[in-house]
Amino acid sequence: MNSVQIKQTREHAPALPTSSERVATTLGRALVVGMFALVALFIAHLAIEHFRNPGRFPISSVVVEGVYQFADKEEMRNRVLTQASKGFFNLDIESIQRNVEELPWVENAYVRRVWPESITVHVEEHQPIARWGDKSLVTAGFKLFSPPQLSGNTEPELQALVDSLPVLYSPERRHVALLKLLNETRTMLDAVEAPLEGMVEDDRRSLTLYLKNDVKVVIGHREVQKRIKNFSEIFRPYIAPVYDDVATVDMRYTNGFAMARKSAVSENLRVQ
């Protein structure tokens, strides 16, 4: 009895698929997966094209943020709006940022999209701490920039700022070196209450300091720091008592200085 049952069980066992059948099944599944993948890619392509269509997601507002006084807000907005026609998803944020940072008063600009139709620009304005000649300004970070307002009719707020800044200039582009020297010199002269207003180099890098009331202090191009220090030491005992009558102080002497008085410009006082 048992042997017969075993025989019947073996006769009714399902036949295993052949290797060719397994290959066909695998190919069929791969084709189905591939078709689904193609459909998904096609749908994704349609979605991307839908969102990239500028007409569906136009930029309707540009918001300019930050603390700024002299940067031109309308010009910043115009530079952003040159790309607004591309639509929300087609904007080149880096290009917009570069365009805004090319404006004279803009030191840094940070641009971002704000869903669904806005662009926000956060602006950091240059903070000048010195003038460079008549047409440029220098920042604490040693950046030299030339706002167009300095070449025309300056607005009162900007004129007040410019008038309050010390003047630097050299025929060479030495604003970094002169700004560092200005900071060192101002520390020494502030200690003796000498009213420094600027410093200028000529084409031989000969330095002249300018004090309030058009007083010139000729330093020359040698031993600059030493001569400035010497001037700070002689200011109170020799210069301050007659300051209102001083025209020029020449520090290029080895063992002293020469002073020209406004009341007698042709008469020099030599102090040993």
C-alpha positions in Angstrom: 0.0 0.0 0.0 2.7 2.5 0.9 4.7 1.9 -2.2 1.8 2.5 -4.4 1.0 5.9 -2.8 4.6 7.0 -3.2 4.5 6.1 -6.8 1.3 8.1 -7.4 2.8 11.1 -5.7 5.8 11.0 -7.9 3.7 10.7 -11.0 1.6 13.8 -10.1 4.6 16.2 -9.1 4.6 19.4 -11.2 7.3 19.7 -13.8 10.0 22.3 -13.3 10.4 25.0 -15.9 13.1 24.6 -18.4 16.0 27.0 -18.7 14.5 28.6 -21.8 11.2 29.1 -20.0 13.0 30.8 -17.0 14.8 33.1 -19.4 11.6 34.1 -21.1 10.0 34.8 -17.8 12.9 37.0 -16.7 12.8 38.9 -20.0 9.1 39.4 -19.6 9.5 40.9 -16.2 12.4 43.1 -17.4 10.2 44.4 -20.2 7.4 45.2 -17.8 9.8 47.0 -15.5 11.4 48.9 -18.4 8.0 50.0 -19.6 7.0 51.3 -16.2 10.4 53.1 -16.0 9.9 54.7 -19.4 6.4 55.8 -18.4 7.7 57.2 -15.2 10.4 59.1 -17.0 7.9 60.5 -19.5 5.7 61.7 -16.7 8.6 63.2 -14.9 9.7 65.0 -18.1 6.2 66.4 -18.6 6.2 67.5 -14.9 9.6 69.2 -15.3 8.5 70.9 -18.6 5.3 72.0 -16.8 7.2 73.6 -13.9 9.9 75.1 -16.2 7.3 77.0 -18.3 7.9 80.7 -17.4 4.3 81.5 -18.2 3.0 79.2 -15.4 5.2 80.5 -12.6 6.2 84.2 -13.3 8.1 86.3 -10.8 5.7 89.0 -9.6 7.7 90.7 -6.7 11.3 91.5 -5.8 12.0 92.2 -2.1 15.3 94.0 -1.2 16.3 93.6 2.4 19.3 94.7 4.6 20.7 97.9 6.1 21.8 100.2 3.3 21.9 104.0 2.8 23.4 104.7 -0.6 22.9 101.6 -2.7 20.3 102.2 -5.4 17.3 100.1 -4.6 15.6 100.5 -8.0 18.8 99.6 -9.8 19.0 96.4 -7.7 15.4 95.5 -8.5 16.1 96.1 -12.2 19.1 93.8 -12.2 17.0 91.1 -10.7 14.0 91.6 -13.0 16.2 91.1 -16.1 15.9 87.4 -15.3 12.4 87.4 -13.9 10.9 86.6 -17.3 12.5 83.1 -17.0 10.1 82.0 -14.3 10.5 80.8 -10.8 12.3 77.5 -11.6 14.6 78.8 -14.3 16.3 81.6 -12.3 20.1 81.6 -12.3 20.6 82.7 -8.7 24.4 83.0 -8.9 24.1 85.2 -12.0 21.6 87.5 -10.2 23.9 87.7 -7.2 26.9 88.7 -9.4 24.8 91.3 -11.2 23.7 92.9 -7.9 27.2 92.8 -6.4 28.6 94.7 -9.4 26.7 97.8 -8.2 29.2 100.4 -6.7 27.8 100.4 -3.1 27.0 96.7 -2.8 29.6 94.6 -0.9 27.6 91.4 -0.7 24.3 90.2 -2.0 22.4 87.0 -1.0 19.6 86.0 -3.4 16.9 83.3 -2.7 13.6 82.2 -4.2 10.4 82.6 -2.1 7.6 80.3 -3.2 5.6 80.8 -5.3 6.5 84.0 -7.1 9.0 86.2 -5.3 12.8 86.8 -5.1 14.4 88.2 -2.0 17.8 90.0 -2.1 19.6 90.7 1.2 22.2 93.4 0.7 25.2 94.4 2.7 26.5 97.8 1.8 30.2 99.0 1.7 31.2 100.8 4.8 33.9 103.3 3.7 36.5 104.5 6.3 38.6 106.7 4.0 38.6 108.6 0.7 40.9 107.6 -2.1 41.5 110.9 -3.9 38.4 112.6 -5.2 36.6 109.8 -6.9 36.9 106.6 -4.8 36.4 105.3 -1.3 38.2 102.6 0.8 36.5 100.1 3.2 37.9 98.6 6.4 38.4 95.4 4.4 40.7 97.3 2.0 38.2 97.3 -0.9 38.5 100.3 -3.3 35.2 101.3 -5.0 34.1 104.4 -7.0 30.4 105.4 -6.5 29.2 107.6 -9.4 27.8 110.1 -6.9 31.3 111.3 -6.1 31.8 112.5 -9.7 28.6 114.5 -9.8 26.4 116.5 -7.5 26.8 114.7 -4.2 23.6 114.3 -2.1 23.8 115.9 1.3 24.0 112.7 3.3 26.8 111.3 1.2 28.6 114.7 1.2 28.5 114.7 5.0 30.0 111.2 5.1 32.7 112.0 2.6 33.7 115.2 4.5 34.1 113.2 7.7 36.5 110.7 6.2 40.3 111.0 6.1 41.9 111.4 2.6 44.4 108.9 1.2 46.0 109.0 -2.2 49.0 107.7 -4.2 49.6 107.6 -7.9 50.1 103.9 -7.5 47.3 101.6 -6.3 48.7 101.4 -2.7 45.4 101.9 -0.8 46.1 98.8 1.4 49.5 100.0 2.5 48.3 103.6 3.1 45.2 102.5 5.0 47.4 100.4 7.3 49.8 103.3 7.8 46.8 105.6 8.4 45.6 103.4 11.2 49.0 103.3 12.9 49.5 107.1 12.5 46.1 108.0 13.8 46.8 106.1 17.0 50.0 108.0 17.6 48.6 111.4 16.7 45.3 111.0 18.5 47.3 110.4 21.7 48.7 114.0 21.4 45.5 115.4 19.9 47.0 116.2 16.5 44.1 116.5 14.1 45.1 114.2 11.2 42.9 114.5 8.1 44.8 112.4 5.6 48.0 111.4 3.9 49.2 111.6 0.3 52.1 110.1 -1.6 53.7 111.5 -4.7 55.2 109.5 -7.5 58.4 108.9 -5.5 56.3 107.6 -2.6 57.3 110.7 -0.6 54.6 111.0 2.1 52.9 114.2 3.4 50.5 114.2 6.3 47.6 116.7 6.2 46.2 118.1 9.5 43.2 120.3 10.1 43.4 123.9 8.9 45.6 122.9 5.9 48.7 122.2 8.0 51.1 120.0 6.0 53.7 117.7 7.6 56.3 116.5 5.1 57.6 113.0 6.0 59.4 112.0 2.9 60.0 108.4 1.7 62.6 107.3 4.2 62.2 106.2 7.8 58.5 107.0 7.5 57.4 105.4 10.8 60.3 107.0 12.7 59.6 110.4 11.4 55.9 110.2 12.2 56.8 109.1 15.7 59.2 112.1 16.0 56.4 114.4 14.9 54.0 113.0 17.5 56.7 113.7 20.2 57.3 117.3 19.1 53.7 118.2 18.4 52.7 119.3 21.9 55.8 121.3 22.9 56.5 123.0 19.6 53.5 122.8 17.2 50.4 122.9 19.4 51.2 126.3 21.0 51.4 128.1 17.6 49.2 125.7 15.6 46.8 128.3 14.1 49.8 130.0 12.5 51.6 126.8 11.2 51.7 126.2 7.5 54.2 123.4 7.0 56.3 121.2 9.2 59.2 119.4 7.5 60.4 116.2 9.3 63.1 115.2 6.8 66.0 116.6 9.0 68.2 114.1 10.8 68.3 116.0 14.1 65.3 118.3 14.0 62.6 119.8 11.9 61.7 122.9 10.0 58.5 124.9 10.5 57.0 127.5 8.2 54.6 130.0 9.7 51.5 131.3 7.9 52.3 134.8 9.1 55.8 134.6 7.6 55.9 131.9 5.1 59.3 132.9 3.8 60.8 132.7 7.3 61.6 129.1 8.5 62.2 128.2 12.1 64.9 125.5 12.5 64.8 123.6 15.8 67.8 121.5 16.9 
